[in-house]
């Protein structure tokens, strides 16, 4: 079981003995022989029960747990990739925005249509689209059926061929269990249906209905929880504040229940076997259960006696699906050629070939407001952020020195009665800005990945364009979380302050140091 000492995560056995020392930033329980762990940099990887890494140290930006001998992983700026248990790549889905673990040979995925709408479909175990992305939402397959949501907000069920087997009619559902029944909500109350869509138990429960085991359901009247048979006949009337309904590997001879703020255990007849005394209680697996008290997490037996005294800051119960880690990964795929095209006008600005009219057009700024600024100083083309690329880059706080981008001309104007001469500022649209400063930031799926974007798509192109400049790279003295990249020329220098959240670009005169305004931006780029 995965445990936390308050700082790092490691693993213990059922006797509470540490078998893998705390060393991970996060950790999950084992699924199909491997556990999902992450390091201090937020990179994910897999370990076996001896703590050996699968395929090397953590390197993935996102990863799922193993299911049906496969897992999904995402490299920085990469697309979801399916791997086998030996770590080899099986296939990649560049068009997937999200993709989930395989269930019954199919993996739920999503992608965007031409209108930008997220739709869901299913991949087969060869990575090919088996059921086209067409649903507003959908779930994993279970016992041959999966729920799908239509554009009217109604839920039905499809088979593995994508055929609608149970019509759209429900407001909420749970997946089919091994007895081929599923909990459904009609908008008012919960009941359950069979695989043909016929009610086995008509909707009658206000607060929910969860299948536990053969002919045994936990149901809520909206205030308390009780237990029924498959046909909805009460075995135990609603009387408990809450019950544990985790189903993974669970032994349901004893069931966690809550009385007020404390948890204990009851049998299937509703009789208290272990008195309420715990802050939290999980279901029994192999004769033991994880519980939490004021002293931390520990492990008890079915007599309520501690096998492992409460001592852990966190302890993941093997009965919970959440303890396995994430089942879905998010794509970070970046088309580098498309991104480079989006950034071309930025590169043109940096190498001194982009004119003010291009900047005004690209930033959708008002030329009249710009040219009519009274003082020849730095002026915002815009304040705030705007999308720079569809891939997840934003442009922010764009300023240029406007003193050399306009000239004053004498022009003649008339008011209808007489003509007179006046002075008017005229924008020099073909002029290249002498000084500027702006930020570029990551957002969406690229959030926190600016260093990777900078390394792959930005810095090498700048080095290529600015070959005549003297290049240096050094840690920012004002903030160790960020790095200064400097291109020093004869008349000016270009300074780029880079952090995990973005970068601040500034063109300065040759002898000017990094100014205070750059330092002030470090908090936003280093986050």
C-alpha positions in Angstrom: 0.0 0.0 0.0 1.1 3.5 -0.8 1.7 5.8 2.3 2.9 9.3 3.0 5.1 10.4 5.8 3.9 14.0 5.4 6.6 14.8 2.9 7.2 11.9 0.5 5.3 8.7 -0.6 6.6 5.2 -0.2 5.1 1.7 0.3 4.3 -0.7 3.2 3.2 -4.3 3.4 0.1 -5.5 5.3 2.2 -5.7 8.5 3.1 -2.0 8.2 6.7 -2.6 7.3 8.3 -0.2 4.8 9.2 -2.1 1.7 9.9 1.0 -0.6 11.3 4.0 1.2 9.4 7.3 0.9 10.9 9.1 -2.1 8.1 10.0 -4.4 6.1 13.2 -4.8 2.9 11.2 -5.4 2.2 7.5 -5.5 -0.6 5.1 -6.3 -1.4 1.5 -5.4 -0.4 -1.3 -7.7 -2.5 -2.2 -10.7 -1.6 -5.2 -12.8 1.9 -5.3 -11.3 2.9 -1.6 -11.6 2.3 1.5 -9.5 2.2 5.1 -10.9 4.6 7.5 -9.1 5.9 11.0 -9.7 9.0 12.9 -8.8 9.5 16.4 -7.4 9.4 17.9 -10.9 6.0 16.5 -11.5 7.1 13.8 -14.0 5.3 10.4 -13.9 6.7 6.9 -14.2 6.0 3.3 -13.1 7.6 1.0 -10.5 7.3 -2.7 -9.8 6.8 -4.1 -6.2 10.6 -4.0 -5.7 10.7 -0.3 -6.6 12.4 -0.8 -9.9 11.4 1.7 -12.7 9.7 0.5 -15.9 11.6 2.1 -18.7 13.7 4.4 -16.6 13.1 7.3 -14.2 9.8 9.3 -14.4 9.7 11.3 -17.6 6.0 11.6 -18.5 3.9 14.8 -18.1 0.8 12.6 -17.6 0.1 8.9 -17.2 -2.7 6.5 -16.4 -2.6 3.3 -14.5 -2.4 -0.1 -16.3 -5.6 -1.8 -17.4 -5.9 -4.8 -19.7 -2.1 -4.8 -20.0 -1.9 -1.3 -21.4 -1.4 2.3 -20.0 -1.5 5.7 -21.6 1.4 8.1 -21.2 2.1 11.7 -22.4 5.6 13.0 -22.9 6.2 16.8 -22.5 4.5 18.5 -25.6 3.5 15.0 -26.8 0.3 13.2 -27.8 -1.2 10.3 -25.7 0.8 7.2 -26.3 -0.2 3.6 -25.4 2.5 1.4 -23.9 2.7 -2.2 -22.9 3.9 -3.7 -19.7 7.5 -3.9 -21.0 7.4 -0.1 -21.7 7.3 -0.5 -25.4 5.2 1.9 -27.5 2.1 0.3 -29.1 0.6 3.4 -30.8 0.0 7.1 -30.4 -3.2 9.2 -30.9 -2.2 12.7 -32.1 -5.9 13.7 -32.6 -6.9 12.7 -29.1 -7.5 15.5 -26.6 -8.1 13.1 -23.8 -8.0 9.3 -23.7 -8.8 6.8 -20.9 -7.8 3.3 -19.9 -9.0 0.3 -21.9 -12.1 -1.5 -20.7 -13.4 -4.5 -22.6 -11.0 -3.8 -25.4 -12.1 -0.2 -26.0 -10.7 3.1 -24.7 -12.8 6.3 -24.4 -11.3 9.3 -26.2 -12.2 12.8 -27.0 -11.4 15.3 -29.8 -12.6 18.6 -31.1 -14.8 19.1 -34.1 -14.5 22.0 -36.5 -16.7 24.2 -34.2 -14.3 23.5 -31.3 -16.8 21.2 -29.5 -15.4 18.4 -27.5 -16.9 15.0 -28.5 -16.3 11.5 -27.3 -15.8 8.2 -29.0 -13.9 4.9 -28.6 -10.5 3.5 -29.8 -9.9 -0.3 -30.3 -6.9 -2.1 -28.9 -4.9 -1.3 -32.1 -5.4 2.4 -31.6 -7.9 2.8 -34.4 -11.2 4.6 -34.1 -13.9 2.0 -33.4 -16.7 4.3 -32.6 -16.5 7.9 -34.0 -16.4 10.8 -31.6 -20.0 12.0 -31.6 -21.2 12.0 -28.0 -21.2 15.0 -25.6 -20.0 12.7 -22.8 -19.6 9.0 -22.4 -18.3 6.3 -20.0 -16.2 3.1 -20.0 -17.7 -0.1 -21.2 -18.9 -2.5 -18.6 -20.5 -5.8 -19.3 -20.9 -5.0 -22.9 -22.5 -1.5 -22.6 -21.4 2.1 -22.1 -23.4 5.1 -21.3 -23.5 8.1 -23.7 -24.9 11.6 -23.5 -26.7 13.3 -26.4 -27.0 17.0 -27.2 -30.3 17.2 -25.4 -28.7 16.2 -22.1 -30.2 12.7 -22.0 -28.3 9.5 -21.4 -28.6 6.1 -23.1 -26.4 3.0 -23.6 -24.5 1.7 -26.6 -22.9 -1.6 -27.4 -19.4 -2.2 -28.5 -20.4 -1.6 -32.2 -21.8 1.9 -31.3 -25.4 0.8 -31.7 -27.8 2.5 -29.3 -29.3 -0.4 -27.2 -31.1 1.6 -24.5 -32.7 4.8 -25.7 -31.7 8.3 -24.4 -33.9 8.9 -21.4 -32.0 9.2 -18.2 -30.5 12.2 -16.4 -27.7 10.3 -14.6 -26.5 6.7 -14.5 -23.9 4.3 -13.1 -22.2 1.6 -15.2 -23.6 -1.9 -15.5 -22.5 -4.4 -12.8 -21.5 -8.1 -13.1 -25.2 -9.0 -12.7 -26.0 -6.7 -15.8 -27.9 -4.1 -13.9 -27.3 -0.4 -13.8 -28.4 2.4 -11.5 -30.3 5.1 -13.3 -31.8 8.5 -12.3 -34.9 9.8 -14.1 -34.6 13.3 -12.9 -36.5 12.7 -9.7 -35.5 9.4 -8.2 -33.1 6.5 -8.6 -33.8 2.9 -9.6 -32.1 0.3 -11.7 -32.5 -1.4 -15.0 -31.4 -4.6 -16.8 -29.3 -4.8 -20.0 -32.5 -4.5 -22.1 -33.4 -1.2 -20.4 -36.3 -2.6 -18.4 -36.7 -1.6 -14.8 -35.8 -4.2 -12.3 -36.5 -1.7 -9.5 -38.6 1.3 -10.4 -37.2 4.8 -9.5 -38.1 5.3 -5.8 -34.9 6.3 -4.0 -34.3 10.1 -3.6 -30.6 10.1 -2.8 -29.0 7.3 -4.9 -28.6 3.6 -5.4 -25.3 1.7 -5.6 -24.9 -2.0 -6.3 -22.7 -3.7 -3.7 -22.9 -7.4 -4.4 -25.3 -10.1 -5.6 -28.9 -9.2 -4.5 -27.6 -6.4 -2.2 -27.9 -2.6 -2.9 -27.1 0.5 -0.8 -29.9 3.0 -1.3 -30.6 6.5 0.1 -33.9 8.1 0.8 -32.3 11.5 0.6 -31.3 11.6 4.3 -30.2 8.1 5.4 -28.8 5.0 3.8 -30.2 1.5 4.0 -30.0 -1.8 2.0 -32.3 -3.6 -0.4 -32.6 -6.7 -2.6 -32.5 -6.6 -6.4 -36.3 -6.0 -6.5 -36.0 -3.0 -4.1 -37.3 -4.8 -1.0 -35.6 -3.4 2.2 -33.3 -5.7 4.0 -32.2 -2.8 6.3 -34.3 0.3 6.5 -32.5 3.7 5.9 -30.9 4.7 9.2 -27.2 5.3 8.5 -25.7 8.7 7.8 -23.5 7.2 5.1 -21.9 3.9 4.0 -18.7 3.1 2.2 -19.3 1.9 -1.4 -15.8 1.4 -2.7 -16.0 -1.7 -4.9 -12.4 -2.6 -5.8 -11.4 -6.0 -4.3 -13.8 -5.3 -1.4 -14.9 -7.9 1.1 -18.5 -6.9 1.8 -19.1 -9.1 4.8 -18.5 -5.9 6.8 -19.5 -2.5 5.5 -18.2 0.9 6.7 -20.9 3.2 8.0 -21.0 6.7 9.4 -22.9 7.7 12.6 -22.5 11.5 13.0 -18.8 12.2 12.5 -17.5 8.7 13.4 -17.2 5.6 11.2 -17.6 2.0 12.2 -18.6 -1.3 10.6 -21.9 -3.2 10.2 -22.8 -6.5 8.7 -25.3 -7.0 5.8 -28.1 -7.2 8.3 -27.3 -3.7 9.6 -25.9 -4.9 12.9 -23.0 -3.0 14.3 -19.8 -5.2 14.5 -17.2 -2.5 15.1 -18.4 0.5 17.0 -18.1 4.0 15.3 -14.8 5.4 16.5 -12.8 6.3 13.4 -12.5 9.6 11.5 -12.7 7.6 8.2 -13.1 3.9 7.4 -12.6 2.0 4.2 -13.8 -1.5 3.1 -12.0 -4.7 4.0 -9.7 -6.3 1.6 -8.1 -9.7 2.5 -9.3 -9.4 6.1 -7.9 -6.0 6.8 -9.2 -2.4 6.4 -7.6 1.0 6.3 -8.9 3.5 8.9 -8.1 7.0 10.1 -8.0 8.3 13.6 -6.6 11.4 15.3 -3.2 9.8 15.3 -3.2 9.1 11.5 -3.9 6.2 9.3 -3.6 2.6 10.4 -4.9 -0.9 9.6 -7.4 -3.0 11.6 -8.7 -6.6 11.4 -12.3 -7.7 11.4 -12.4 -7.6 15.2 -11.6 -4.0 15.1 -8.1 -4.5 16.5 -5.1 -2.7 15.0 -2.8 -4.8 13.0 -0.8 -1.6 12.2 -1.1 1.2 14.6 -2.3 4.6 13.3 0.9 6.5 12.3 0.7 7.5 8.7 -0.1 10.9 7.3 -1.8 9.2 4.3 -2.5 5.6 3.5 -4.2 4.5 0.3 -6.8 1.7 0.7 -6.6 -1.1 -1.8 -10.4 -0.9 -2.0 -10.5 2.5 -3.8 -10.3 3.1 -7.5 -8.9 6.6 -6.8 -5.9 4.9 -5.1 -4.8 3.6 -8.5 -4.1 7.0 -9.9 -5.5 8.7 -13.0 -7.5 6.7 -15.6 -7.4 9.5 -18.1 -4.6 11.5 -19.7 -4.6 14.9 -21.4 -2.8 15.5 -24.6 0.0 18.1 -24.7 0.6 17.6 -28.4 2.1 20.6 -30.1 2.5 20.8 -33.9 5.9 22.5 -33.9 5.7 23.6 -37.5 2.3 25.3 -36.8 3.6 26.8 -33.6 6.7 28.2 -35.4 4.4 29.8 -38.0 2.3 31.4 -35.2 5.5 32.8 -33.7 7.1 34.1 -36.9 6.1 37.7 -36.4 7.5 37.5 -32.9 10.8 36.2 -34.3 10.7 39.0 -36.9 10.3 41.6 -34.1 13.2 40.2 -32.2 15.6 40.1 -35.1 14.6 43.7 -36.1 12.5 43.1 -39.3 8.9 43.6 -38.1 7.4 47.1 -38.5 4.9 48.9 -36.2 2.0 48.3 -38.6 2.5 44.6 -38.4 2.6 44.7 -34.6 -0.6 46.8 -34.4 -2.3 44.4 -36.8 -1.2 41.3 -35.0 -2.2 42.6 -31.6 -5.4 44.1 -32.9 -4.4 47.5 -31.4 -5.9 50.9 -32.4 -3.4 52.9 -34.5 -5.1 56.2 -33.6 -4.8 55.7 -29.9 -1.1 54.7 -30.4 -0.1 57.7 -32.6 -2.0 60.2 -30.5 -0.1 59.4 -27.3 1.3 62.7 -26.0 4.6 61.5 -24.5 7.4 59.8 -26.5 7.8 56.8 -24.1 6.9 53.1 -23.7 3.2 52.6 -24.5 1.1 49.5 -24.3 -0.2 48.1 -27.5 -2.5 46.3 -25.1 -2.5 45.5 -21.4 -3.4 42.0 -20.3 -3.1 38.9 -22.4 -4.3 37.7 -25.8 -4.1 34.3 -27.5 -0.8 34.0 -29.5 -1.3 30.4 -30.7 -4.0 27.8 -30.7 -1.6 25.5 -29.1 -1.8 27.2 -25.7 0.5 30.3 -25.9 -0.7 33.8 -24.8 0.9 37.1 -25.4 0.8 39.7 -22.6 1.6 43.3 -21.6 3.0 44.3 -25.0 4.8 47.7 -24.9 6.9 49.6 -27.5 8.8 52.8 -27.5 6.7 55.1 -29.5 8.9 58.2 -29.6 10.5 57.3 -33.0 7.4 55.8 -34.6 5.6 59.1 -35.5 6.2 62.5 -36.9 4.4 65.8 -36.7 3.2 67.4 -39.9 1.4 70.6 -40.7 -1.9 69.9 -42.3 -4.8 72.1 -43.5 -8.2 71.4 -42.2 -11.6 73.1 -42.7 -14.6 73.5 -40.5 -16.9 74.5 -43.3 -16.4 78.2 -42.7 -12.7 78.7 -43.2 -9.5 76.7 -43.7 -6.7 76.6 -41.1 -3.3 75.0 -40.5 -2.7 72.6 -37.6 -0.2 70.1 -36.3 -1.0 66.4 -36.5 0.9 63.2 -35.5 1.3 60.8 -38.3 2.2 57.1 -37.7 5.3 55.9 -39.5 3.8 52.5 -40.4 7.0 51.1 -42.0 9.2 52.0 -39.1 10.8 49.3 -36.9 10.3 49.9 -33.2 13.6 50.7 -31.5 12.7 49.3 -28.1 10.0 46.9 -26.8 9.0 44.5 -24.0 6.3 41.8 -23.7 5.5 38.5 -22.2 4.7 35.0 -23.6 2.9 32.6 -21.3 1.5 29.0 -21.5 -2.1 28.1 -20.8 -4.5 25.2 -21.1 -2.7 21.8 -21.7 0.6 23.6 -21.9 0.3 25.2 -18.5 3.6 24.8 -16.7 5.4 23.6 -19.7 7.0 26.8 -21.0 10.5 25.6 -20.5 9.9 22.8 -22.9 8.1 25.1 -25.4 11.0 27.6 -25.2 13.7 24.9 -25.7 12.0 23.2 -28.7 10.2 26.1 -30.5 11.8 29.4 -29.5 15.4 29.5 -28.3 17.0 27.6 -31.2 15.2 29.8 -33.8 16.4 32.9 -32.0 20.0 31.6 -31.9 19.7 31.0 -35.7 18.4 34.5 -36.4 20.8 36.3 -34.0 24.0 34.6 -34.9 26.0 37.8 -34.8 25.0 38.5 -31.2 27.0 37.4 -28.2 24.8 34.8 -26.4 24.9 34.1 -22.6 22.7 32.1 -20.3 22.7 32.5 -16.5 20.5 32.2 -13.5 18.6 35.3 -12.7 20.2 36.9 -9.7 16.9 38.4 -8.5 15.0 35.1 -8.7 16.6 31.6 -8.8 13.4 30.2 -10.2 14.1 31.9 -13.6 16.9 32.1 -16.1 18.2 35.1 -18.2 19.0 34.5 -21.8 20.9 37.5 -23.3 21.8 38.3 -26.9 24.2 41.2 -26.8 24.8 43.3 -29.9 26.8 46.5 -30.6 23.9 48.9 -30.1 21.4 47.0 -28.1 20.7 43.7 -26.3 17.8 41.3 -26.1 17.1 39.9 -22.7 14.7 37.0 -22.1 13.7 36.0 -18.6 12.3 32.5 -18.6 10.4 30.7 -15.9 8.1 27.6 -15.9 5.0 29.8 -16.5 6.4 32.0 -19.4 9.0 34.5 -20.4 9.5 38.2 -20.5 11.2 39.6 -23.6 12.9 43.0 -23.6 15.1 44.9 -26.1 17.3 47.4 -24.3 20.1 49.8 -25.2 23.6 48.3 -25.3 24.7 49.3 -21.8 21.4 49.0 -20.0 21.1 46.3 -17.4 18.0 44.2 -16.8 15.5 46.8 -15.5 13.2 46.8 -12.6 10.2 46.1 -14.8 11.8 42.8 -15.9 12.4 41.8 -12.2 8.8 42.6 -11.4 7.7 40.2 -14.1 9.6 37.3 -12.6 6.8 36.3 -10.3 4.5 35.8 -13.3 7.0 33.9 -15.5 8.5 31.8 -12.7 5.2 30.4 -11.3 
